[in-house]
Amino acid sequence: MHAFGRRLAVLALAAGLFPAAAAATPTPAPTPASAETAKADAARVLFLVQQPPQLDAALKTGLELLSGKHLPTREVEIVVCGPAIESLLQGSKSATSVDEASARGIRVVACGLTLAQKDIAPTRLVPKVVVVENGLVEVLQRKAEGFLSVEL
């Protein structure tokens, strides 16, 4: 075969013009390293919730994301500021949902500024809620770390 013919054959193989040759190339099986890479590539999602009705939507969406049904997600954080902060109180309508979501890996964060403005002691919150000094600074920090963010 002439040099031109060999080059043409190589190009035809590379372009997939000979499917039998392409099919004979095995697809590598996933390895633990590739699973780790996929996990590292999964999204980190942040919700900023300011109104009480949106907290339940954020909790449900966060759980769906962590289940792997949609966008591959490895971390969910919900920052609660403003009027929605009362939804984090023990005995509130959302308290059980907050507790369950926290137990399933969602980090629920209360804004310390809002707690101070509303004169709410952190001890009155659902126990697994994390209090930060300033919820908006927390949101900015997480965005800088690469979190995808949704404001509700």
C-alpha positions as a printed Julia matrix, in Angstrom:
152×3 Matrix{Float64}:
   0.0    0.0    0.0
   1.33   3.43  -0.85
   1.98   6.0    1.87
  -1.12   7.93   0.76
  -3.26   4.78   1.04
  -1.95   4.06   4.57
  -2.72   7.62   5.67
  -6.22   7.38   4.21
  -6.82   4.08   6.05
  -5.62   5.57   9.35
  -7.84   8.63   8.87
 -10.82   6.42   7.98
 -10.32   4.38  11.17
  -9.95   7.52  13.27
 -13.1    9.01  11.75
 -15.07   5.85  12.55
 -15.69   4.92   8.92
 -14.98   1.3    9.8
 -17.48   0.59  12.62
 -16.21  -2.92  13.28
 -12.8   -1.56  14.21
 -14.37   1.15  16.37
 -16.65  -1.38  18.09
 -13.69  -3.6   18.89
 -12.19  -0.87  21.07
 -13.35  -1.65  24.61
 -14.84   1.1   26.78
 -12.92   1.31  30.04
 -14.9    0.27  33.11
 -15.44   2.92  35.77
 -12.71   2.89  38.35
 -12.78   4.12  41.93
 -10.7    7.08  40.76
 -13.26   7.99  38.08
 -16.05   7.7   40.67
 -14.13  10.1   42.89
 -13.67  12.47  39.96
 -17.41  12.33  39.22
 -18.16  13.11  42.85
 -15.72  16.03  42.8
 -17.37  17.3   39.6
 -20.87  17.14  41.12
 -22.55  20.44  41.88
 -22.57  22.28  45.16
 -25.88  24.13  45.48
 -26.83  27.04  47.71
 -30.33  28.38  48.35
 -30.91  31.79  49.92
 -34.38  31.76  51.48
 -35.98  34.96  52.73
 -39.72  34.19  52.74
 -41.31  31.4   54.83
 -43.19  29.58  52.01
 -39.97  29.13  50.03
 -38.18  27.18  52.75
 -40.18  24.01  52.09
 -39.5   24.32  48.34
 -35.77  24.7   49.0
 -35.73  21.71  51.37
 -37.6   19.46  48.89
 -35.45  20.57  45.97
 -32.27  20.04  47.97
 -33.3   16.49  48.85
 -34.15  15.77  45.2
 -30.75  17.04  44.11
 -28.91  14.93  46.67
 -30.86  11.84  45.57
 -29.17  12.07  42.16
 -32.44  12.25  40.19
 -31.43  15.42  38.39
 -28.24  17.46  38.47
 -25.43  15.43  40.06
 -25.06  17.19  43.43
 -22.69  16.53  46.29
 -23.55  19.35  48.68
 -26.6   21.48  49.46
 -26.73  24.46  51.8
 -29.78  26.55  52.62
 -29.15  29.99  54.12
 -32.18  31.51  55.82
 -32.49  35.27  56.42
 -35.3   37.75  56.98
 -38.89  36.68  57.72
 -38.17  33.02  56.88
 -35.98  32.73  59.97
 -39.08  31.99  62.09
 -39.57  28.8   60.06
 -36.42  27.47  61.76
 -37.9   27.72  65.26
 -38.53  24.52  67.2
 -42.23  23.71  66.93
 -42.72  25.68  63.71
 -44.61  24.23  60.74
 -41.28  23.53  58.98
 -39.33  22.23  62.0
 -39.76  18.53  61.16
 -38.8   19.09  57.51
 -35.7   21.06  58.56
 -34.68  18.31  60.98
 -35.17  15.56  58.37
 -33.3   17.48  55.66
 -30.41  18.14  58.04
 -30.27  14.44  58.9
 -30.08  13.62  55.17
 -27.12  15.92  54.53
 -28.5   19.39  53.86
 -26.73  22.12  55.8
 -29.34  24.6   57.07
 -27.89  27.95  58.12
 -29.53  30.8   60.05
 -28.43  34.42  59.67
 -27.17  35.74  63.01
 -28.04  39.34  62.03
 -31.68  38.38  61.48
 -31.76  36.46  64.77
 -30.45  39.55  66.59
 -32.9   41.89  64.81
 -35.83  39.65  65.76
 -34.46  38.99  69.26
 -34.46  35.22  68.71
 -32.04  33.16  70.77
 -30.18  30.51  68.74
 -31.27  27.93  71.33
 -34.85  28.32  70.06
 -33.89  26.97  66.62
 -34.15  23.39  65.39
 -31.02  21.8   66.95
 -29.16  20.95  63.7
 -29.42  24.5   62.31
 -26.03  26.22  62.07
 -25.88  29.93  62.98
 -23.48  32.22  61.12
 -22.77  35.84  61.96
 -24.06  37.2   58.65
 -26.09  35.1   56.19
 -25.35  37.35  53.23
 -21.6   37.05  53.8
 -22.1   33.26  53.97
 -23.84  33.37  50.57
 -21.04  35.44  49.03
 -18.4   33.11  50.48
 -20.12  30.02  49.09
 -20.54  31.62  45.67
 -16.82  32.43  45.68
 -16.18  28.73  46.47
 -18.08  27.73  43.34
 -21.55  26.95  44.67
 -24.45  27.34  42.22
 -26.97  29.63  43.88
 -30.71  30.2   43.84
 -32.41  33.06  45.66
 -35.97  32.45  46.86
